């Protein structure tokens, strides 16, 4: 049993503000290092839970920002990690795994009360795939589902956990904090969060199977931005401009959609699980 563990930072216990990578002050450097440790220890807790309950391998995707947020000196030596930027795909090698999961989850854009809510970028008002509103977690589940891989576990903000349990029935969710507004949350301590994550990850592999989240083909995609950025007379290549905030497009499947959105190399993408 091989687990693909995606990670983010905004849903980690103790995090309530954006990661300011431009601030070079000593205070911000210290804050970023502490948050990296908190994230890494939550990842370690999840990995420990998975490995104790039948997982033979855990592949971690350092998914926040520039892809170098996890502290390798603290990372469990039993796992392997994907990090860095300019990747050939958002979730490289996910097709080689049996289940997928996420640590550090935040809710999608426009979720009331959710801490640090957004979808890929704070400039996005929302994404819809085949009419289903979803954020980054939903798109991870859809990509995994394309290969027949179920989304089985999530930890992070309460509102993110609730969002994912509605989308993937039966997945185990571990809220480690509860957003009160964009920049505030009621949170567990890092140690308590890690204990809960370890137990939840173990439960996720031991529990009944979750069905893969599969999108019907073709995939219809709509994106709405907070600010008016689109010109109906000069639409982005391959997209239809509905209004100054909204574009739409259609793709054969979710893999083709991500190639279209982010210009990933098509030849790199496997079409089915080996």
C-alpha positions in Angstrom: 0.0 0.0 0.0 1.6 3.2 -1.2 0.4 6.6 0.1 0.7 9.9 -1.8 0.7 12.6 0.9 0.2 16.1 -0.4 1.0 19.0 2.0 0.2 22.6 2.4 0.9 25.2 5.2 -2.2 27.2 5.8 -4.1 24.4 7.6 -1.3 23.5 10.0 -2.0 24.0 13.7 -0.7 27.4 14.8 -0.7 29.0 11.3 -3.1 32.0 10.9 -1.4 34.4 8.5 0.0 34.2 5.0 3.6 33.0 4.5 5.4 36.2 3.6 8.4 35.0 1.5 9.4 38.6 0.7 10.0 39.7 4.3 13.7 39.2 5.0 13.6 40.2 8.7 15.0 38.0 11.4 11.6 37.8 13.1 9.9 36.5 9.9 12.8 34.0 9.2 12.2 32.6 12.7 8.5 32.4 12.2 8.9 30.6 8.9 11.3 28.1 10.4 8.9 27.4 13.3 6.0 26.8 10.8 8.2 24.5 8.7 8.9 22.4 11.8 5.2 22.3 12.7 4.3 21.2 9.2 7.0 18.6 9.1 5.9 17.1 12.5 2.3 16.9 11.2 3.6 15.1 8.1 5.7 12.7 10.3 2.6 12.0 12.4 0.5 11.1 9.4 3.3 9.0 7.9 3.7 7.2 11.2 0.0 6.4 11.3 -0.1 5.2 7.7 3.0 3.0 8.1 1.7 1.5 11.4 -1.5 0.4 9.6 -0.2 -1.3 6.5 1.3 1.3 4.3 4.6 0.1 2.7 5.6 3.5 1.3 4.7 7.2 1.9 5.6 9.7 -0.9 5.3 13.3 0.4 4.7 16.2 -1.9 6.0 19.5 -0.5 3.1 21.4 -2.0 3.3 24.9 -0.4 4.7 27.9 -2.1 8.0 27.2 -3.9 7.9 23.6 -2.8 10.5 23.8 -0.1 8.7 24.3 3.1 9.2 20.9 4.8 12.3 20.7 7.1 14.3 17.8 5.8 16.4 17.5 9.0 13.2 16.8 10.9 11.4 14.6 8.3 10.8 10.9 9.0 13.6 9.0 7.2 11.1 6.3 6.2 9.4 8.7 3.6 10.5 10.1 0.3 9.7 13.7 -0.7 9.0 15.6 -3.9 10.0 19.3 -3.7 11.2 22.2 -5.7 9.4 24.2 -8.4 9.0 24.0 -12.2 7.6 20.6 -11.8 6.3 18.6 -14.8 2.9 18.3 -13.1 1.2 19.6 -9.9 1.0 16.1 -8.5 3.9 14.2 -10.1 3.9 10.4 -9.6 0.5 10.3 -8.0 -0.5 7.6 -10.5 2.1 5.2 -8.9 0.2 5.2 -5.5 -2.8 3.4 -4.1 -4.4 6.2 -2.0 -3.9 9.9 -1.6 -4.1 12.2 1.5 -3.5 15.8 2.5 -1.9 17.4 5.6 -2.2 21.2 6.2 -5.5 21.7 4.3 -7.2 25.1 4.0 -10.8 25.6 2.7 -11.6 26.8 -0.8 -12.0 30.4 -1.7 -15.1 32.2 -0.4 -15.7 29.8 2.5 -17.2 31.8 5.3 -15.1 31.9 8.5 -12.4 29.7 7.1 -8.8 30.7 8.1 -6.6 31.6 5.1 -9.3 30.4 2.6 -8.2 30.5 -1.0 -8.0 28.4 -4.2 -4.5 28.3 -5.6 -4.3 32.1 -5.4 -6.0 34.7 -3.2 -7.1 36.5 -6.5 -9.4 33.6 -7.4 -13.1 33.8 -6.4 -13.8 30.2 -7.3 -13.3 27.1 -9.5 -16.1 24.8 -10.9 -15.4 21.5 -12.5 -18.4 20.0 -14.2 -20.5 22.4 -12.2 -19.0 21.3 -8.8 -17.4 24.0 -6.7 -14.1 22.9 -5.5 -10.7 24.1 -4.3 -7.3 22.5 -4.3 -8.4 19.5 -2.3 -11.1 18.7 -4.7 -8.8 19.0 -7.7 -6.3 16.7 -5.9 -9.1 14.2 -5.4 -10.2 14.5 -9.1 -6.7 13.9 -10.4 -6.3 10.9 -8.1 -9.7 9.7 -9.1 -8.7 9.8 -12.8 -6.3 7.0 -11.9 -8.8 5.1 -9.7 -7.1 6.3 -6.5 -9.3 7.3 -3.5 -8.8 10.3 -1.3 -8.8 8.8 2.2 -7.5 11.4 4.7 -7.3 15.1 5.4 -6.1 17.3 8.3 -6.3 21.0 8.7 -8.9 23.7 9.2 -12.3 22.4 10.4 -13.9 24.1 7.4 -11.5 22.3 5.0 -12.3 19.0 6.6 -16.0 19.5 6.3 -15.6 20.5 2.7 -13.7 17.3 1.9 -16.0 15.0 3.7 -18.9 16.2 1.6 -16.9 15.6 -1.6 -15.3 12.3 -0.7 -17.8 10.3 1.4 -16.0 8.2 4.0 -12.7 10.0 4.0 -11.2 10.5 7.5 -10.9 14.2 8.5 -8.9 15.5 11.4 -9.5 19.2 12.2 -6.5 20.7 14.1 -8.0 24.2 14.2 -11.2 26.0 13.5 -11.2 29.2 11.5 -13.0 32.1 13.0 -12.1 34.6 10.2 -9.6 34.9 7.4 -6.8 35.7 9.9 -7.9 34.0 13.1 -8.5 30.5 14.4 -9.1 28.4 17.5 -6.3 25.8 17.4 -4.8 22.8 19.1 -1.2 22.9 20.1 1.2 21.3 17.7 1.7 18.3 19.9 -2.0 17.7 20.3 -2.5 18.1 16.5 0.2 15.6 15.8 -1.4 13.0 18.1 -4.8 13.5 16.4 -3.3 13.3 12.9 -1.4 10.0 13.8 -4.6 8.4 15.0 -6.6 9.7 12.1 -4.1 8.5 9.5 -4.1 5.0 11.0 -7.9 5.0 11.0 -8.0 6.0 7.3 -6.1 3.0 6.1 -7.9 0.6 8.5 -11.4 1.9 7.6 -13.7 0.9 4.8 -12.7 1.9 1.3 -13.5 5.3 -0.1 -14.6 5.4 -3.7 -12.3 7.4 -6.1 -13.7 10.8 -7.0 -14.1 10.7 -10.8 -15.2 13.5 -13.1 -17.2 12.6 -16.2 -15.6 13.4 -19.5 -15.3 16.0 -21.0 -14.5 18.2 -18.0 -16.0 21.6 -18.1 -14.0 24.2 -16.2 -15.1 27.7 -15.0 -12.9 30.2 -13.1 -14.0 33.4 -11.5 -11.6 36.1 -10.4 -12.2 38.6 -7.6 -11.1 41.5 -9.8 -12.1 42.2 -13.5 -9.2 40.9 -15.5 -10.6 39.5 -18.7 -11.3 41.2 -22.1 -14.1 39.6 -24.1 -12.3 40.7 -27.3 -9.0 39.2 -26.2 -9.7 35.9 -24.5 -6.9 33.7 -23.2 -6.0 31.0 -25.8 -8.3 28.1 -25.5 -10.8 29.8 -23.2 -14.1 31.6 -23.5 -14.6 34.9 -21.7 -18.1 35.1 -20.1 -17.5 38.4 -18.4 -14.6 40.5 -17.1 -14.3 38.1 -14.1 -15.1 34.7 -15.6 -13.6 32.3 -18.1 -14.6 28.8 -19.2 -13.0 25.9 -21.1 -13.5 22.2 -21.8 -10.9 19.4 -21.7 -11.0 15.7 -22.4 -10.2 14.9 -18.8 -8.8 16.5 -15.6 -5.2 15.7 -16.7 -5.7 17.5 -20.0 -7.3 20.3 -18.1 -4.2 20.9 -15.9 -2.0 20.7 -19.0 -4.1 23.4 -20.5 -4.2 25.6 -17.4 -0.5 25.4 -16.5 1.2 24.4 -19.7 2.7 21.2 -18.4 4.5 18.9 -20.9 1.9 16.5 -22.3 4.3 13.8 -23.0 5.2 13.5 -19.3 1.7 12.6 -18.2 0.7 9.0 -17.9 -2.8 8.2 -19.1 -3.5 5.3 -16.7 -2.0 3.7 -13.6 0.9 1.3 -14.4 
